[in-house]
Amino acid sequence: MKFDFERIGTVEDFYLVAMRELKLPEHFGKNLDALWDSITGDIALPVDVQFVNLSMGQLETFEKLISLFEEAAEELGENFNFEYYLKPMY
């Protein structure tokens, strides 16, 4: 599952896409704690998640989300793979 950050500009945008793509529950709270609870308890595993086309500025904006996904990958092991990629600079 790819999250394309050319189409995601804000954290709110990310949560809207995540709700759809990860099939998060309707009661999802759109915050880091709720995202952690959903990733570690609500979504169907295994899953591969990629953040693509991140700009350097977005690395800072989405730093906490990236960290959360990295921690989830450590916690869930082979059932949850996470990678992120910077937008190519031409």
GILIN-V245443 format. One record per pair of residues at least 6 apart in sequence whose C-alpha atoms are under 8 Angstrom apart, sorted by the first residue. I is the first residue (numbers start at 1). GAP is how many residues later the second one is. D is the distance in Angstrom with one decimal. If there is no record, write none. Layout:
I/GAP/D, I/GAP/D
This chain:
1/20/7.5, 1/46/7.6, 1/47/5.9, 1/48/4.9, 1/49/6.2, 2/47/5.9, 2/48/4.7, 2/49/5.9, 2/50/6.8, 3/14/7.8, 3/46/7.6, 3/47/6.1, 3/48/4.8, 3/49/6.1, 4/47/6.2, 4/48/5.0, 4/49/6.0, 4/50/7.8, 5/46/6.9, 5/47/6.0, 5/48/5.3, 5/49/5.4, 5/50/7.9, 6/47/5.9, 6/48/7.2, 8/6/5.9, 10/51/7.9, 11/50/7.8, 11/51/7.0, 12/18/7.6, 15/15/5.9, 18/6/7.2, 19/6/7.4, 19/9/7.8, 22/21/6.5, 23/20/6.9, 24/14/6.6, 24/18/7.0, 24/19/6.7, 25/13/7.8, 25/17/7.5, 28/6/6.2, 28/7/7.6, 28/10/7.7, 29/6/7.7, 32/33/7.3, 32/36/7.6, 36/32/7.1, 36/36/7.6, 39/33/7.3, 40/32/7.1, 40/36/7.4, 45/34/5.8, 45/35/6.9, 46/32/7.6, 46/33/4.2, 46/34/5.7, 47/32/6.2, 47/33/5.1, 47/34/6.4, 48/32/5.9, 48/33/4.6, 48/34/6.0, 49/31/7.7, 49/32/6.1, 49/33/4.8, 49/34/6.6, 50/32/5.8, 50/33/4.9, 50/34/5.4, 50/35/7.7, 51/32/6.5, 51/33/4.5, 51/34/6.2, 52/32/5.8, 52/33/4.9, 52/34/6.4, 52/35/6.9, 53/32/6.1, 53/33/5.1, 53/34/3.8, 53/35/7.2, 54/30/7.7, 54/31/6.3, 54/32/4.5, 54/33/5.1, 55/31/5.8, 55/32/5.5, 56/30/7.3, 66/18/8.0, 69/13/6.5, 70/12/6.5, 72/8/7.1, 73/6/7.9, 73/7/5.1, 73/8/5.6, 73/9/6.1
